[in-house]
Amino acid sequence: MNADLVLPVIAGLGWLVIAGSAVASFRLGWSQMLKMGLIWLAIFLGLYVLVAWFQVAQGTAAALL
């Protein structure tokens, strides 16, 4: 790891602590938190797949022209 990546890693960990404490303040059960986490993971993975597919489709269309 080089010195340019230290600050973003520390900032990312700080944001994860803040987000974790915000979720913990709702005092939800572990099963409910796990379900919500999996739903957010599915949303972000779905968006990632959609954008990746769009980029592949755009590149394929550009190759045909």
C-alpha positions, 0 to 999 in steps of 0.5 A: 500500500502506498502513501496515497491510499492511506487517507482514503482507507482511514476515511472509509473506515471512519465512514463505516464506523459512523454508518454502523453506529447509526444503524446500531442506534435503531436497536434492531435485531441481528436478523433484521440488520442482516436482511437490510444489509443484504437488501442494500448489497443486492441494490448496489450489485444490481446497479453495478451489473446494470452499468457494466452491461450498459458499458459492454453494450455500448462498446459492442455497438461502437465496434459494429459502427 
